């Protein structure tokens, strides 16, 4: 990590000077979907980007290993959780990103800013007036929602988007929601997240994945011949884990030797455990708790079916902007059962890499589980197609296609 006090140091000797400042309050090594998205973007053009982000645990060692310069604004450790942090962080994000972006401009004379999310956008709006730059702003879903309920924020946010060179949405669903909520003439671009294999650790070949599969199954005393269903996410009501648990006794009745592994923590954990106990499937439903990203490969390898039946919940002020876990499951060649809604439709193609269902229809959900559990050939077919789809990507340099040759440096 380069500290902001070192701005007088010489620019690294490179064939091409960086001309894009990427700003994000969320960046690796902090585990977060937005941080992973922004990091993957930077890896596409390491010679062109400079990163400005909030500090987090382990950032110094991480930043020193990157191919591009990374600068951080500082958070005291006691701010990283609790009430004080939640109140002061947004203000610190706005102030620090604004002033440090100006300092970095006088060092690098960058031409573009890519703002990694919709949060803390007033800083970006001010920078667009203070600096001779053009900018792109990324939207992921919840960052769009959080600005729409306050009339002042909504007005300022709309002004920011109007001044943008372009808006980058993580899914077509986010793009459609944006167009409906704020009628804008600003060009929009859909660039889906991608899977970065390195985040899951070092599994170099199929034999290492087979070893991980066996190890995870042995941990929960699951026979190799059993069907394993996997879910990964926060244990909250609208994620609908209870609907999967409801289907375990039904599948057992229909002769399927099935187990269900749930990776994640959250407020609904005790309620879900009580449901499994009440349905007498607590020996078949396994709560793994929080699983670090580097260990998730073993769980994806161990499962036969990946299922998440998330519901839209307006009261939760949350939206399924993309659904990264579905893409990850597909990357590991697993068929997916998913809801027919939101950004999930960018990831799961019905009868191609999974089965889309109405999560409120018990009949549809059970038929999908029963069909996949009993048809190994179908599972393998959907899994193969999923691997293929998971490798497709749109490069962020397409935002600069008007530059001609410079766009593909």
VENCORKA-V356562 format. One record per residue. N is the residue number from 1. RES is the residue in three letters. PSI is psi in whole degrees, -180 to 180 (* if undefined). D_LAST is the distance of its C-alpha to the last C-alpha in whole Angstrom. Layout:
<<N;RES;PSI;D_LAST> <N;RES;PSI;D_LAST>>
//
This chain:
<<1;UNK;135;25> <2;UNK;128;25> <3;UNK;152;28> <4;UNK;-21;27> <5;UNK;-11;30> <6;UNK;21;28> <7;UNK;-18;26> <8;UNK;-7;27> <9;UNK;157;25> <10;UNK;145;23> <11;UNK;142;19> <12;UNK;146;18> <13;UNK;103;17> <14;UNK;156;13> <15;UNK;-34;11> <16;UNK;135;9> <17;UNK;143;11> <18;UNK;140;11> <19;UNK;8;12> <20;UNK;120;13> <21;UNK;117;16> <22;UNK;121;17> <23;UNK;129;21> <24;UNK;131;23> <25;UNK;-17;27> <26;UNK;120;26> <27;UNK;153;24> <28;UNK;152;24> <29;UNK;6;27> <30;UNK;126;29> <31;UNK;114;29> <32;UNK;147;28> <33;UNK;-44;27> <34;UNK;-43;25> <35;UNK;-40;24> <36;UNK;-41;23> <37;UNK;-47;21> <38;UNK;-39;19> <39;UNK;-44;18> <40;UNK;-36;17> <41;UNK;-44;14> <42;UNK;-35;13> <43;UNK;-23;13> <44;UNK;-33;10> <45;UNK;63;8> <46;UNK;-26;10> <47;UNK;-13;8> <48;UNK;-16;8> <49;UNK;151;12> <50;UNK;140;15> <51;UNK;136;18> <52;UNK;121;22> <53;UNK;170;24> <54;UNK;150;28> <55;UNK;157;29> <56;UNK;171;31> <57;UNK;133;33> <58;UNK;9;31> <59;UNK;-31;28> <60;UNK;-50;28> <61;UNK;-42;28> <62;UNK;-49;25> <63;UNK;-34;23> <64;UNK;-21;23> <65;UNK;5;22> <66;UNK;158;18> <67;UNK;-4;15> <68;UNK;154;15> <69;UNK;138;18> <70;UNK;129;20> <71;UNK;149;23> <72;UNK;145;26> <73;UNK;151;29> <74;UNK;136;32> <75;UNK;128;35> <76;UNK;146;38> <77;UNK;-37;39> <78;UNK;-6;42> <79;UNK;-17;40> <80;UNK;-6;38> <81;UNK;161;40> <82;UNK;177;43> <83;UNK;-40;45> <84;UNK;-46;44> <85;UNK;-43;40> <86;UNK;-28;40> <87;UNK;-44;41> <88;UNK;-26;39> <89;UNK;-49;36> <90;UNK;-41;35> <91;UNK;-44;36> <92;UNK;-41;34> <93;UNK;-45;31> <94;UNK;-49;31> <95;UNK;-49;33> <96;UNK;-44;30> <97;UNK;-35;27> <98;UNK;-54;28> <99;UNK;-38;29> <100;UNK;-32;27> <101;UNK;-37;24> <102;UNK;-44;25> <103;UNK;-42;26> <104;UNK;-29;22> <105;UNK;-41;21> <106;UNK;-16;23> <107;UNK;-48;21> <108;UNK;-21;18> <109;UNK;45;18> <110;UNK;156;16> <111;UNK;-20;15> <112;UNK;151;15> <113;UNK;134;17> <114;UNK;111;17> <115;UNK;118;21> <116;UNK;-8;21> <117;UNK;174;25> <118;UNK;-11;28> <119;UNK;149;30> <120;UNK;29;30> <121;UNK;-23;29> <122;UNK;-31;31> <123;UNK;-44;29> <124;UNK;-42;26> <125;UNK;-45;28> <126;UNK;-43;30> <127;UNK;-34;26> <128;UNK;-21;25> <129;UNK;-31;28> <130;UNK;-28;28> <131;UNK;147;24> <132;UNK;66;23> <133;UNK;164;20> <134;UNK;157;19> <135;UNK;154;19> <136;UNK;144;19> <137;UNK;136;22> <138;UNK;141;22> <139;UNK;136;25> <140;UNK;-14;27> <141;UNK;-78;30> <142;UNK;-30;33> <143;UNK;-26;31> <144;UNK;-44;31> <145;UNK;-41;35> <146;UNK;-15;36> <147;UNK;-14;35> <148;UNK;-19;37> <149;UNK;-13;41> <150;UNK;119;41> <151;UNK;-38;42> <152;UNK;-49;40> <153;UNK;-40;37> <154;UNK;-44;37> <155;UNK;-44;37> <156;UNK;-38;35> <157;UNK;-42;32> <158;UNK;-39;32> <159;UNK;-43;32> <160;UNK;-46;29> <161;UNK;-35;27> <162;UNK;-32;28> <163;UNK;-9;26> <164;UNK;149;23> <165;UNK;-32;20> <166;UNK;159;20> <167;UNK;128;22> <168;UNK;119;20> <169;UNK;144;23> <170;UNK;-9;23> <171;UNK;164;26> <172;UNK;-29;27> <173;UNK;-45;31> <174;UNK;-41;29> <175;UNK;-46;28> <176;UNK;-41;31> <177;UNK;-42;33> <178;UNK;-46;31> <179;UNK;-35;32> <180;UNK;-43;36> <181;UNK;-39;36> <182;UNK;107;34> <183;UNK;111;34> <184;UNK;155;31> <185;UNK;-6;29> <186;UNK;134;26> <187;UNK;139;23> <188;UNK;149;23> <189;UNK;134;20> <190;UNK;118;21> <191;UNK;105;19> <192;UNK;151;21> <193;UNK;161;21> <194;UNK;164;21> <195;UNK;128;23> <196;UNK;108;21> <197;UNK;-33;24> <198;UNK;-24;24> <199;UNK;-20;26> <200;UNK;7;29> <201;UNK;-166;29> <202;UNK;87;29> <203;UNK;109;31> <204;UNK;-21;29> <205;UNK;175;32> <206;UNK;-30;34> <207;UNK;-37;37> <208;UNK;-36;36> <209;UNK;-37;35> <210;UNK;-40;39> <211;UNK;-42;40> <212;UNK;-41;39> <213;UNK;-48;40> <214;UNK;-42;44> <215;UNK;-45;44> <216;UNK;-44;43> <217;UNK;-38;46> <218;UNK;-34;48> <219;UNK;-37;48> <220;UNK;15;49> <221;UNK;45;51> <222;UNK;123;50> <223;UNK;151;51> <224;UNK;-26;48> <225;UNK;-10;50> <226;UNK;154;50> <227;UNK;128;47> <228;UNK;126;45> <229;UNK;138;43> <230;UNK;141;41> <231;UNK;145;40> <232;UNK;122;37> <233;UNK;175;37> <234;UNK;137;39> <235;UNK;82;43> <236;UNK;162;44> <237;UNK;-48;46> <238;UNK;-8;44> <239;UNK;-16;42> <240;UNK;33;45> <241;UNK;-30;45> <242;UNK;-30;49> <243;UNK;-36;49> <244;UNK;-45;47> <245;UNK;-39;50> <246;UNK;-29;53> <247;UNK;-13;52> <248;UNK;-51;52> <249;UNK;-33;56> <250;UNK;-43;56> <251;UNK;-39;54> <252;UNK;-39;56> <253;UNK;-33;59> <254;UNK;14;57> <255;UNK;16;57> <256;UNK;124;53> <257;UNK;95;53> <258;UNK;145;50> <259;UNK;155;49> <260;UNK;124;47> <261;UNK;131;44> <262;UNK;120;43> <263;UNK;120;40> <264;UNK;168;40> <265;UNK;161;43> <266;UNK;178;44> <267;UNK;-23;47> <268;UNK;5;48> <269;UNK;-49;48> <270;UNK;-37;52> <271;UNK;-41;53> <272;UNK;-38;51> <273;UNK;-39;53> <274;UNK;-39;56> <275;UNK;-45;55> <276;UNK;-40;54> <277;UNK;-42;58> <278;UNK;-35;60> <279;UNK;1;58> <280;UNK;37;59> <281;UNK;21;56> <282;UNK;-21;55> <283;UNK;-11;55> <284;UNK;-15;52> <285;UNK;120;50> <286;UNK;122;48> <287;UNK;110;47> <288;UNK;-13;44> <289;UNK;-160;43> <290;UNK;129;40> <291;UNK;118;38> <292;UNK;152;35> <293;UNK;-38;31> <294;UNK;-15;32> <295;UNK;-7;35> <296;UNK;-26;34> <297;UNK;-40;33> <298;UNK;-37;37> <299;UNK;-41;38> <300;UNK;-40;36> <301;UNK;-34;37> <302;UNK;-20;40> <303;UNK;161;40> <304;UNK;-27;41> <305;UNK;136;40> <306;UNK;132;38> <307;UNK;130;40> <308;UNK;122;39> <309;UNK;47;41> <310;UNK;140;40> <311;UNK;152;42> <312;UNK;131;41> <313;UNK;97;43> <314;UNK;-32;43> <315;UNK;-26;45> <316;UNK;-4;43> <317;UNK;46;40> <318;UNK;149;37> <319;UNK;147;35> <320;UNK;83;34> <321;UNK;-33;30> <322;UNK;-63;29> <323;UNK;70;31> <324;UNK;-34;28> <325;UNK;-31;31> <326;UNK;-40;32> <327;UNK;-41;28> <328;UNK;-43;29> <329;UNK;-42;32> <330;UNK;-39;31> <331;UNK;-35;28> <332;UNK;9;31> <333;UNK;31;33> <334;UNK;134;35> <335;UNK;149;37> <336;UNK;139;37> <337;UNK;122;40> <338;UNK;161;38> <339;UNK;148;40> <340;UNK;69;39> <341;UNK;162;37> <342;UNK;-155;34> <343;UNK;-7;31> <344;UNK;-33;32> <345;UNK;-19;32> <346;UNK;-23;28> <347;UNK;-42;29> <348;UNK;119;32> <349;UNK;122;33> <350;UNK;128;37> <351;UNK;10;38> <352;UNK;-60;35> <353;UNK;8;34> <354;UNK;-172;37> <355;UNK;125;40> <356;UNK;137;40> <357;UNK;163;43> <358;UNK;112;45> <359;UNK;-16;45> <360;UNK;-5;48> <361;UNK;106;50> <362;UNK;-37;51> <363;UNK;-49;52> <364;UNK;-44;49> <365;UNK;-48;47> <366;UNK;-43;50> <367;UNK;-38;50> <368;UNK;-46;46> <369;UNK;-48;47> <370;UNK;-41;50> <371;UNK;-48;48> <372;UNK;-37;45> <373;UNK;-34;47> <374;UNK;-7;49> <375;UNK;91;47> <376;UNK;-38;45> <377;UNK;-41;44> <378;UNK;-41;42> <379;UNK;-45;41> <380;UNK;-38;39> <381;UNK;-49;38> <382;UNK;-37;36> <383;UNK;-42;35> <384;UNK;-45;33> <385;UNK;-36;31> <386;UNK;-43;30> <387;UNK;-42;28> <388;UNK;-47;27> <389;UNK;-35;26> <390;UNK;-17;25> <391;UNK;-7;22> <392;UNK;144;20> <393;UNK;152;18> <394;UNK;129;16> <395;UNK;141;12> <396;UNK;-22;12> <397;UNK;-14;9> <398;UNK;-19;11> <399;UNK;-23;13> <400;UNK;27;11> <401;UNK;-24;11> <402;UNK;-14;13> <403;UNK;-10;10> <404;UNK;-123;10> <405;UNK;-35;7> <406;UNK;-23;5> <407;UNK;-17;6> <408;UNK;30;4> <409;UNK;*;0>>
//
